[in-house]
Amino acid sequence: MKGRVEIDEGFCKGCGICVNVCPQRILELDADTITPKGYHPAQCTDEDACTGCATCALMCPDVAITVYREVRP
């Protein structure tokens, strides 16, 4: 299954929970970006490796992550 992670930087506090729970290890905190609220948001480093498991979205305390899954007929 293929997935895509979308992180809303307006809600992400950079807590790192998603980074720690991602089984594919494709999330990291973006050290080069600071949000208007002063946080380093999470980012996906390899969208092709995302399986769409949505563990990151389920664990996010700020509901900042949406996962889209490819639907196969």
Summary of the structure (lengths in Angstrom):
residues: 73
radius of gyration: 11.8
end to end distance: 11.8
largest distance: 42.9
contacts: 187
relative contact order: 0.38
helix: 18%
strand: 22%
